[in-house]
Amino acid sequence: MADILILTTGGTIDKVYFDALSEFQVGDTMVHRLMEIGLVKQDVRVQEICRKDSLELDDADRAAIRHAIETAEESRIVITHGTDTMTNTAAVLKDIAGKTVCMFGALSPARFAESDATMNLGMALATVQVAQPGIYIAMNGTVFDAAKVRKDRAANAFVPL
């Protein structure tokens, strides 16, 4: 059993853009590379749930995320997730007991030089190590109670409710 389980679902963090005129694709997870860049030494297990933009996630995907958390041996879980529906997924997870779960994503792809992905991953990893059981979101240098936050598209940030 690892110290921390990271579940990957896709989202902007893993998007690949081929040129300015093309559609994006959700590529392979960037979590392993981000941990290399961040010199993360924590014992982590990575499990892919899906590779989707969060606007494409459906009830079956959210059920798969919940099932993975409930059946995981690990009690500390980080989830990569697209930012548009992160709070929707958090609402499905809200009553899971005995697990510390922190969701994070990126407002620009991890493959971009000026992405917030590394910072958000670092905050999520720290959160699951020190927070009480519950569901959290780590974005924009802040850790939020997942039930008390929303994405503000105009501000390009997560803000408290």
N, C-alpha and C positions, 0 to 999 in steps of 0.2 A: 504494500500500500504506500502510495506517495504521500507527502505532507499536504499537497494541494492538488486538486483536480482542476484542469482548465477545460471547459467545454467550448468548442468553437461553433459558431452558427453562420459566419460570413459577415455581411455588412460592409460599410465603407472601408473599414480597416483593411479588408482583404481585396478591395477592388483593384482591377487592372484596367488601365486605359491604354489603348493601342495608338491612338492619335486624337487630335482635337475633334474630329468629326465622327468618331466611332462610338458605339454603345460600350458601356462598361461590361466587364464580366467579373464575377466574384471568383478569384483564383484560390490557389493553395493558401492555407493559413500563414500569416506572418508571425504568429506567436513565437515560434522557435527562433526566428531571426531577431525579433525584438528582445527576447531573453538574452541572446548572445550580445547584442548591442549594450544592453543594460547590465551585463556581467552578473546575471542572476545565477545564484548557486543553490537556490532552494530546490528540494526534491519535488518535481512536478510531473504529473501525468497529464497528457493532452488527449482529448477524445473529441473527434468531430461528430457533431449532430447533423449539420447540413451546411450548405454553401449558398446562402440566399441573401438578397437585399431584404432588410427587415420589413419592407412593405409587402413582400411576397410570402412572409411567414404566415402559416395558417394554424388552426386549432390543433391539427395533428403534430405540427412541428413543436408547438408549445407543450403539448402533452409529452412528446419525446424528451424535451428539455427537463420537464418536471420529473419524469420517470428516471432519467439519468441521475438527477440529484438525489432522489429518494432511494435509489438502489446503490449509490456510490458508497464505498467503504470510507472514503474521505469525508470529513465533516467541514472542510474548508474548500469552497468551490468558487472559481472565477469563471465568468461567462463572457466571451466576446459576442457582441450583438450590434446590429445596426441601430443608429440613434433614433430613427423615426418612430419605431414602435417598442423601444426598450421598456418604457413604463407599462405598456400593455402586457408584455411577457412577465414583468415583475409582479403585476397584479395576479397572474395565474399562479405565481410561486409564493405569494404572501403568507400562506398558512403552513408552510413546511417548517417543521419543528426540528431543533437540534442541529441545524446546519447554518454556517455563516457563508452567505452567498454575496458576491459582489460582481455586478455587471459593469462592463465598460465597452466603449467603442471608440471611434475616432471621427472627427468632423472632416478630416482629409485622410486619404489612404496612407497606410503605413509605408508604402513604397515611395511616397513623396518626401523630400528632404525636410520640409517644415511641418510634418505631421505631429499631431498631439498624441499619437498612438503609444509611444514609449512611456510618456508621462502617465497616461491613463492606466496602462498595464501596471506600472510601478505602484500607483496608488491602490489599484485593486488588489494586488498581491499583499501590500501592507495592511490593507483593511481586513482581509480575511485572517490575518495573523493576530490582530489585536482587538477586533470588534466582537461584541456579543453575538450570539446567533440571531439571524435576521436576514433581510434582503436589502442590499445597498446598491447604489449606483455611484461610480467614480468617474467624474467628468469635470473638465475645466478647473483642475486643481482643488476640487471639493469632493467630499464624500457625503452623499445624500441618503436619507432614509428613502427607499424606493417608492414608498407610498406618498411622499411629500415633495415631489419634484415633477417638473415638466420641461420639455424642450421648447425653448423660445426661438423659433426660426429667425425672427428679425434680428435678435441679438446673437444668433449663432452660438447659443450656450444653453446649458441646463440651469434652471433657476428654481428656487424653492416655491412651493405653492403658498 
